[in-house]
Amino acid sequence: RFTEARRLYRTVNKLQPYAPQGWLEYSKMEEECGRLHHCQKILHEGLQWCNFSESLLTKAIKHEERMGNLVAARALLGRLRHIHVDKAWRTILEGALLEARTGNVVVARKVFKYLMRNVPWYGPIYYEAARFEEKNEEFTRAISIVESGLSEIPRYGPLWFNAFRLHESMEWIQAINDLKTQNARKMPATTTGINGTKVGGSNKSSKVVKTNNVQILANTADVNVNNSENPDMELYYRFGIPTDVFPEVPEFIDLLNTRGALQRAMNCISKELVWKVHFEAAQVAERGGGPDWVSRARAAYVQSVLRCPNNLRWKVWLAGVRTELANADSKNKLTVDNAGVQKAQKLLNRALMDVPDKSRAQVLLECSRVEEYIGKIDKAREILAKARKETKHEWKVFLESVMLEVRCGNRDGALKEAKSALEIHSGTGRLWAILVQLTHAHGPDQQRLVFREALKQVPKSGEVWCEGARVHLHPLSPHFDLETASRYLEFAIQFTPQYGDSFVEALRFHLLRYDQATNFTMTDEDYKNCMEEKIDTRALEQRCVNADPNYGALWFHCKRGPFDTARQVLRTAKKLLIAELLKFRNVYKRAYLDQQAKTIKHTTSDTDEDINDDHKREDKQQQRTTPALVNAANAWIVDRLDDLPGADSNTVGDIDFSTGLCSVNWIRERVASLSLTEKRKILFGSDTIVP
């Protein structure tokens, strides 16, 4: 009944034109209906009556930005030039955020500085200014802003937690750079592999190195490229991933500045937040490592439990579970330490006792992951079955059931679980997205049918649109089409900007489009140099920084540290994508040429009146129908991979283009064969426990 609602809103605004709430609600309704120009008109009409309404101005500025009209947005801000800052600082803050989102660093920095000088008592200004500098990887500036804010508002919690993150990030960056310099002097012939494995050099002993805050046992001599015990060389052999993509990090660092900030916070922060400070102290101890990290982490968790509200204690127990598993992992790299697992299971039992009913699903998910971690897959399935019964309202339980089967390599079981989940949660985009992705094993035509059905149910799901783009980026699919993929990725980023995989796929599109624009005429070396140096992805990076994604399988794979910025994650993704695109360049080239041939043939057939109608139908049918991808040794696939080294019937099954990184797809279905550290990262790393 939108017509009636519009009539009533117009009546309200006619009776009370000086009340901004009527204009605001009317504009929101038109925006939700997709009538953006009507929304714009209503906001401007409302501002004629309510010239300096903060709510209307803020809404109008954001709406103009959304429509790409930055000049109009700045003009709205310009009307505040004669208003005293005490009455307009909230809208000015929105202006600073606008300039930050557009990448206008100099202006944004000046506006933040102006606000901090004139409104020093408002904590969020310091917080947003520090986050702005952090996103631009200006960590020294960010720390300076945070310290200035804490000197003015010492009890403001968000600034303290931002300070912990910034200090720890800076200390890790400094430690990595120092280690890189040290290694360059001592061992110039040795590099670090994708999991921290040292490859090359003359040392034939096993070394324990630490990468991305975890320890891995690495054999550095006599590497056999076909040996699955060395995942770095396995990934290089199959997917072209260089062995030095991820930098080596120190085995442990003291994090003295971070620990100092934690100690200062306990004396200043409000009492309700002290338990969170102890929680962070435990996490810092675990990430920093060292000979006594376990005792320090346990002591901090004890203090956190003692000060924590009763309804939140379960979070501390779950964090303790992960700490005990990390400790068990550090003691024995090859087999599970039973004593550590027993401690973790005791903490899980405490969490089940303390958790409120509405959060019970999260604890059951953790129980399932622990059982999977120690290799008890049937027990994990049993726990998830119980969770689906007890917490039927929670879609994450159903998604975890699907992902468990995927990690076990049971695609049929995963498909069955996904279909069962959608019978209950038909409006959940992530479940539809995983169903679309899993259906690729039954051929691209079937996958497109599922994608279209998903759009009927969840048309604004960014995850589903991203899967649709992947269908058209699949080089073995007859539907390979970069332009269509580009449109779908725009929808994906617009509807669900926090989904990081959409940005990784958009980056793949930019890299592929450059090669397509040159008709694949460059040599591999020139193409690699162009991808690394000449392709301009600054606009995509800025959109990613603004969105600040926080989930996605590819996103987490490229995010090697807990505090990696969006720019860092995209840089890592770019390295991995370049490696795989070079490895499979012939496959993408053939896909592009096939697409061009079909386009020419289709155009010719539409203009040639003498072609037999039966032949037309046959041509169109060939465009739509492709062999299924059920058999890994299918000749249809092998034919398109015949130019790849080692692409025989034994390796073709490992080349899965269902997402932008074949190496991630390969790892995802082989979790059981990974080291305990990497297995723990995959199982627990994507679900952070937030105090």
N, C-alpha and C positions, 0 to 999 in steps of 0.2 A: 504493500500500500504506500509506495513512495510518493505517488501523486498527492495523497492526503497529507503525508508528512511534510512535503514541500509547502503546501498551502498553509499548514499550521506554523511552520517556521517563518514564512513571510509575514503572517499575522503577528507573531511574537516580535519580529524585528521592526514592524511598523508601530507597534504599541510601545516598545522599549528600545528605541534605536541606540541609546547610550549604554546599553548593557552588552558587553562583549561576548557573554556566554551564548546568546542566541545566534550571533553571527558565526561563532566558533563551531557550535554543534551542527549548524546548517552546512558549513563548509566541509566538515568531517564526513557527513552523510554523502555529499556529492563526490567527495574523493573516493569513498568506498565503492560508489557506483561506477567509478571510472570516468566521471565527467570532470576532468581536471580543469578545463577552461571555465566551466561554471563555478568550480571551487575558487579559482583565481578571482573571478569577478565578484563573488560574495565577499571574499577577504578584503579586497580593495574598497568595496562599498562600505564594509564595516569600519575600515580604518578612516573613512571620511567622517564618521560619527565619533569614533573612539580613537583619536589621533595617536595617542601614546600608550595604548593598552599593551602591556608586555606579552600577554598570551596571544593576542591577535598578531602583533608584530613578529613574534617568534614563529608562529604558524605560517605567516605569509612569507617570511624569509626562507624557511625550509621548503615551502611549496615552490617558490621561484627557483630555488636551487634544483629541486627535483625535475622541473621542466627545462632545466639547462639555461635559464635566463639569469645569469649572474649579475648583469648590469642592473636589472630591476631589483634584485636582492640587495645590492649595494646602495641603490637609490633609497630603498626603505630604511636602511641604516643611516643614510645621510640626514634624514629628518631629525636625528637625535643630536645633531652637532651643537644645538643651542640649549640642550637640556642638561641640567646638572647631573654629574655622574651618579650621585646618590639615588636618583630616580630612574636611571637608565642602564645601570651596570649589568643587569641580567641580559638585556637585549644586546648590549655590547659584547658580552661573553659569547652569545650565539654568533655574533659577527666574527669573533676570533676563531671560533670553531669552523665557521664557513670558510674562512681563508685557509685554515689548516687543511680542510678536506679538499680544497682546490689545489693544494700544493704551493700556495703563496707563502712560503716560509718566512720571508723578511717581514711582511705586513702582519702576519699572525703573531710573530714574536714580539713586535712592537705593541700590538694591542694587549697581549697578555702582560707585558711589562707595565703598561699603563694601568691595567686593572689591579695588578698586585701592589702597585704604589698607592692607588687611591682607595682600594677596598681590601686592606690587608687582613681583615677579620673573617673573611669568607673562605673556608678551606677548599671547596671545590675548584676555585680559580687556580690555586697552586697545583691541585691534583691534575686538572686538565692541561695546564701548561707543562707539567712534568711528563705526562703521558704523550703530549705532542712531541717533545724533544726525544723521548724514548723511542717512539715510532720512527723518528728520523735518525735513530741510532746516534744521537748526541747525548751519550750517557753522562758525561761530565756536567753538561749544562743541566740535565735533568736532576742530578744529585744536588747541584747547587740550589735549584728551585725548591726541591723538597726540604732541604735544610733551612732555607729561608722561611718556608711555610711553617715548619716545626718550631722555629724560634718565636713565631707570632702566635701559633695555635698548637701548643705542645700536646694537647689531649685529642687531637683530631686523628682518629684511627686510620682511615684510608691512606693518609700520608705516610704513616709509619710502615704500613705493609708495602707501600710503593718503595719506600727507602730500603727495606730488606731485599726486595727484588733487584733494585738497581745496584746496590752494593755487591750482591752476589754475582750479578751479571758482569760487572766491571772486573771483579777479582778473577772470574773464570776466563774472561777475555785476556787479561794480563798474563795469567798462568799459561794459557795455550800459546800465546805469542812468545813467551819466554822459552817454552819447551820446543817450539818450532825453530827458534834461533839456535838453541842448544843442539838439537838434532842435526841442523844444517852444518854445524861445525864438526860434529863428531862422526855422524853416519850419513854422508851425503847420498849414498847409493840405496838407502832404505826408505821405503814409503809405507804408509799405513793404509790398510784395506778398508773395505766397506764396513766391516764389523770391528775395526781396530786391529786387524791382523797385519803384522809386519811381513812384507813381501820383498825379497831381494836381499842383497848384502851377503856376507860370507859367514855369518854366525849360524851354526847348525843346531843350536840348542833351542828349547822351548822357552818362551818368555811370557810373562804375564804383563799385559799392558792394559791401561784403562782408557776406554773411549766413551764419551758422552755419559760419564758418571757411572759406568758399569765396568766390570772386569771380565776379560775373555782370555781363555787359554789359546795361544796361537802358535802353530808350528811354522817356523820361518825358513825351513830348508826343504829342498827336493820336492817342490810342489808339483803334484800331478793335476793338470787342468781338468781331468775327468773325474777327480776324486771328490765326492760330495762331502768329505770331512773338512774340506777347505772351502767354505761358502764364498769367500772373496773371489778366488780364481774360477769357481763354478759360475758365478754371476758374470765375470768377465768373459768367460768362454761362451756362455749361452746368449748374453744380452749386451755385451760390450761395455759393461759398467767398469770404469777405471778403478784401480785399487787404491786410489788416493782421494776419492770423493769426499770422505769425511775426515777431518783432521784428528790426529791423536791428541788426547788430553792427559793431563797428569793423573797418576794413580790416586793421589789425594792432595788437597790443599787445605790450609788452615782456616781460610775465610775469616780472618781476624776483624776486618771492618764490619762484616755482616754480623758477626757475633757481638761486636761492640754496640751496634745499633739495636740489636735485640735486648741487650742489657739495659740500655738507656730507655727503651720503650717501656720496660716493666716498671720503671720508676715514674713514668709520666702519663701513660695511656690510661683511659678510664678503666675501672675495675671490671666492668662487664666484658672487656676485650682481653684481659690478661691471659685467659686460658688459650686464646688464639695465638698470642705471642709465644707461649710455651709450645704450642702445636707447631708453629713455624720453626722454632728452635730445633725441634726434633727432626723436621724435614731437612733443615740446613745441615745438621750433623750427618744425616744419611747421605746427602748429596756430596758433602765435602770429603767424607771418608776419613781415613786415619786409623791408627791402632786402637783408639778408644771410642770410635764413633758409635758403636752399639750401646755402650753404657751411657753415653751422653744422650742418645736418642731416647732410650728407655726412661732415664731420669726426667727428661723434659715431658714425655707423655704422661708420666705419673703426676707431675705438677699440673698438666693440662686437665687430666681427669678430675683432680681434686677441686679445681676451680670452674669446671664446665657445668652448664645447666644439665639437669638429669635427662632431658629429652634429646640432648645432643651428644651424650657420651658414646653412643654407638659409632659416631664418626671417628672418635679417637681410637676405639677398639679396631676399626677397619684399617686405619692408618698403621696401627701397631702390627696388624697381620702382614701388611706389605713389608714393613721393616724386618720382621722375623724371617720372611721369605728371602729378602735381600741378604740378610746375615747368613742364612743357610746356603744361599747361592755362593757367597764369597768364600765360604769354607770349602766347598766341594763343587767344582765346575762341571763334573761329568755325571754325577748322580745326585738325587735329592737327599738332603740331610734330614733324616727322620725326626730328630730331636727338634729341629727348627720348625718342621711341618706340624708337629704335635703342639708346639707353643702357638702357632698360628691358628690351629683349629680350636684351641681353648679360647682364644680371643674372639673367634667367630661365634662361639657359643655364648660368650658374654654379650656380644653385639645383638644376637638374636633375642636375648632376654630383655635388653634395654631399648631396642628400636621401637618407635611408634608404628602402629599398623600401616599408616600411609607411606612409610619409608621401608617397610619390610622387604619389598622386592629388591632393593639395592643390596641388602645384606645377603639375600638368597643368591643373587647374581655373583657376589664375591665368593660364596661357598662353592658354587659351581666352577668358577675359574680356578680356585685352589685345587679342586679335585682334578680338573683338566691339567693343571700344571704338573701334578705328580703322576700323571699318566692314567688316572682312573676315569676313563671316558664314560663308561656305563654309569658310574656313580654320579658324574656330572649331569648326564641326561636325566637321571632319576630326580636330582634336585631341581632341575629346570621344569620337569613335568609337575612336580609339587608346586613350584612357583607359579606356573601357568594356571593351576587350579586355585591357589590361595589368593593370588594377586592378578586376577583376570583383567583388571582394568589397566594394568601397566604394560604398554606395548613393548617396552625395552626388554622384558622377559622373553617375549616371542622373537624379537630380533636376535637376542643372544642364542636362542635355540637354533636359529638359522645359521648364525655365524659359527657355532660349535661344529655343525655338520660340514660347513665349508672348510674349516681348519683341519678337519679329519679327512678331507678329500672326498667326502661323500656328497657329490653334487645332486644326485637323485633325492637323497634324504633332505638336503637343504631346500630343494624345490618343494618337496612335500610339506615341510615345516612352514615355508613362506606362504603357500596357498592356504594352509590351515589358519595361519595367523591373520590373513586378510579376511577370513570369514568372520572374525571377531572385530578386528581393527581395520575396517575397510577405508577409513579416512586418514590413515597414517602414511605419509609420503615416503618415509624411509623403508617401510616394508614393501611398498610398490617398487621402489627403486632397486632393492636387492632382488626382487622377483624378475624385473626387466634384465638385470645384469646376469642372473643365473640362466635365463632362457637363451642366452647366446649359444649355449651348447646344442640347442635344437635348431639353429639356423637363424639368419638375420630376418627372414620373413616372419617367423613366429615371434621373434623379439619385437619387431615393429607392431605386431598385433597386440602384444601385451602392453607395449608403451602407449598405444592409443587408448586401450582400456583404462590404463592408469590415469591418463589425462582426464578421462570422464569423471573419475572419482576424486582426484586431487589436482586440479588444473593449476594451482599456485604452488606446487611443490618444486623447489629448486633442485632437489635431489633427482626427481623424475625427469625434469628437463635436461639435467646433466647426463643422465643415462641415454636419453634420446640423442643428445649430441655425440655420445660415444658410439652409438650405432652408425652414425654418419662419418665418424673418424676411423672406423674399423677398416684397415686397408684390405682385408680379405672379403669384405662385404660388397655386393653389387650396389649397395646404397651409399657407398663412399661419396661424400659431397661436403666440401669444406664450407661452402656458403650456408647451406642448411645447418650445419653444425654450429656455425658462428651465430646464427639467429637463436638457436636453442640455448646456447651458452649465455647470450644476453638475458634471456628469460630466467635462466637458472640463477645468475648473479643478482638480478633484480628481485626475484621472489625470495631467495634464501641466501643472502650475502655471507652469512656465517659458515656456509658449507665450503670448506677449503678446496675440495676436489674440483669444483667448478673453475677456480682460478688456475689450477694446475693444467686442466684440460684446455683452458683458454690460452695458456702459454704454449701448449703443444700446437694449437691452431696457428698462432702467430709464427712459430718456427716452420711449420709446414707450408704456410702461405708464401713465405719468402722463397722457399725452394720451388714452389709451383710457379711463382711469378717469373722465375728465370728458366722455366721449362726443364728443370733438373740438368742444366748444362754445366754447372760448376763441378769442379773436382771435389772429392770428399774433404780434402784439406781446406780448400777455399770456402766450402760450405760451413765447415766447422768454425773457421775464423769469423765468418759473417755472423753466424749464430751467436758467438761469444761477444762480438764487439759492435757489429753494425745494426743489428735488429733492435729497433727502439720499442721497448716494452714499458716505458716510464708511465704511460697512462694506465696500463693494467696494474702496475705496481702501486700506483696511487689509489686506485679503486680497492685493491687488496688491503692496503694499509688502513683505509677508511673503514672497510668492513671488519677487519681484525678477525678472520675466521678462527674457529675453535674446534672443528671436528672434520672428519673425512679420512678414509684409509690412506690415500696418497699423501694427504696433508701431514698426518702423523708420522708417516714413514720419512718424509723430508724434514720433519721437525725433530732434530736430534737432541736438543736440550730443552729443559722446561721453560726457559726464558728467551728462546729464539724469537726474534721479531718477524713480522710478516715478510719483510724484505729479505731476511736471512733464509727463511723457508723457501721463498721463490728462487733465490739464488741457487740453493741446493737442488730444487726441482729442475731448474734449467740445466744444471750439470748432468743430472740423470737423464733428462729428456734428450739432450744433445747426444749422449752416448748411445742411447737406444735408437734414435732416429738415424744416426750414422750406420749402425749395425743393420737396420732394416730399411735402408734408403731405397734399395731396389724394389722392395715390396710396395712401399708408398708410391714410388714412381710408376709401377705397373698399375696400381689402383687409379692413379690420376689419368694415365693414358687410356685405361678402360672406360673411365667416366667420360673423357673427351670423345672417344669413339662412339659411345652410346648416345651422347648428346647430338653429335653430327648425324648419326643414323636415324635418330628419332625425328630430327628436324627435316631430314630429307624425306622420310616416309610420310610426314604430314603434308608436304608440298607436292609430292608425286602422285597424281591422280590415277596413274596406270598400275599401281601396285595392287596385287590381289588382296582382298579383304582377309582371306585366311592367313596369308603371310603376315599381314599387319598384326593380327591377333597373336600369331606365333611369336613375333618379335617382342610384343609387349609382355607376353607370358615369360619369355626368357629374361626380360628385365626384372620381373618380379620374383621369379623362382630361382632358388639356389639349393645346392645339396646341403643336407644337414651336417653339422659339425660334430656328430656323435662319435665317430671313429677318429682317433688321434692320427691314424695313418691314412686318412682319406686322401685319395689321389688329387682331389680338387684343391686341397690345401698344399700338398707337396708341390704341385705344379707351380704355385705362386711363390714358393720358397726355394725353388731349385737353384737360385743364384747365391744362396747363403752358405757359408762354410759350415759343414757339419749338420745341415738341415736335412736329415734323413728321417725315416719313419720312427726312429727311436727318440729323436729330439723334438720333432714337430709338435708332439703333444704338450710340450712345455711352453710353447710359444702361444700365449693367450693374450689377444689384443682387446679383451673386454674392457680394460681401462687403459689410461695413457702410459702406464709403466708395466711392461710385461714382467719385469723382475719382481715387482710387488705381488703380482698375481701368482707367480711361481712360488714365492716365499709363503704366501698366505695359505696355500694348500699343503705345505710341508712343515707346519709348526712343530709337529712331534719330533722331527729330525733335527731341529735347531738346538743350539746350546741353551742351557737353562736361563742364562741372562737374556738372550734374545727372545726366548719364549715368554719370559716374564714381562718383557717390554711390550710384546704384542698383546698379551692377555690383559695386563693391568695399566699399560701406559696411556691408553686412549680414554680412560675414565678416571679423571683426577678427583680426589676427595677434597672438597672445599670446606674448610671449617666454618 
